[in-house]
Amino acid sequence: MLTAISSDRRAMLGQIVRFGIVGLSLAAVYSAIYWVLATYVMAPMLAVVVAFAVAVIAGFILHSRWSFRGHGRQEDHRMKTMFFLVQGSGFVLNELFTWILTGPMHGPTWWPLVPAILVTPFATFLLNRQLVFR
């Protein structure tokens, strides 16, 4: 019993580390795309759509193949659907942060990147772990 618990903890620690590495990489990609588009090309809310789409596609590939590898079922339609629903919740969070910080608060385009990097990844990790890659 003790071995199973410590094995589960080791597996989760490995997932957190791999998720963090992928997450930091995706955050950098999302941030670069969002900031350039929001600052020079289009409205911030639309820039979130483009940047998030790129990050979600890369994230599915990297998380399913590496972050959560060997954790749970093989890829199936349900897993893909749940992954994109979880990512949808992250998208809504980022749009909300962007709307509040660049809209009513009249902040610069980089402000929404702070909660997008500090809040959204933790929420999506927990949801991915519990609902997608279980």
TAHUCOR-V782798 format. One record per pair of residues at least 24 apart in sequence whose ideal C-beta (glycine too) atoms are under 6 Angstrom apart, sorted by the first residue. I is the first residue (numbers start at 1). J is the second residue. If there is no record, write none. Layout:
# TAHUCOR-V782798
i=I j=J
i=I j=J
This chain:
# TAHUCOR-V782798
i=15 j=68
i=18 j=66
i=18 j=67
i=19 j=67
i=19 j=125
i=22 j=62
i=22 j=67
i=23 j=121
i=26 j=55
i=26 j=59
i=27 j=117
i=29 j=55
i=30 j=55
i=31 j=113
i=35 j=110
i=38 j=109
i=39 j=109
i=44 j=98
i=44 j=102
i=44 j=109
i=45 j=98
i=48 j=94
i=48 j=95
i=48 j=98
i=52 j=91
i=56 j=87
i=68 j=133
i=71 j=133
i=72 j=133
i=72 j=134
i=79 j=132
i=82 j=131
i=82 j=132
i=83 j=132
i=86 j=124
i=86 j=127
i=86 j=128
i=86 j=132
i=90 j=120
i=90 j=124
i=93 j=120
i=94 j=120
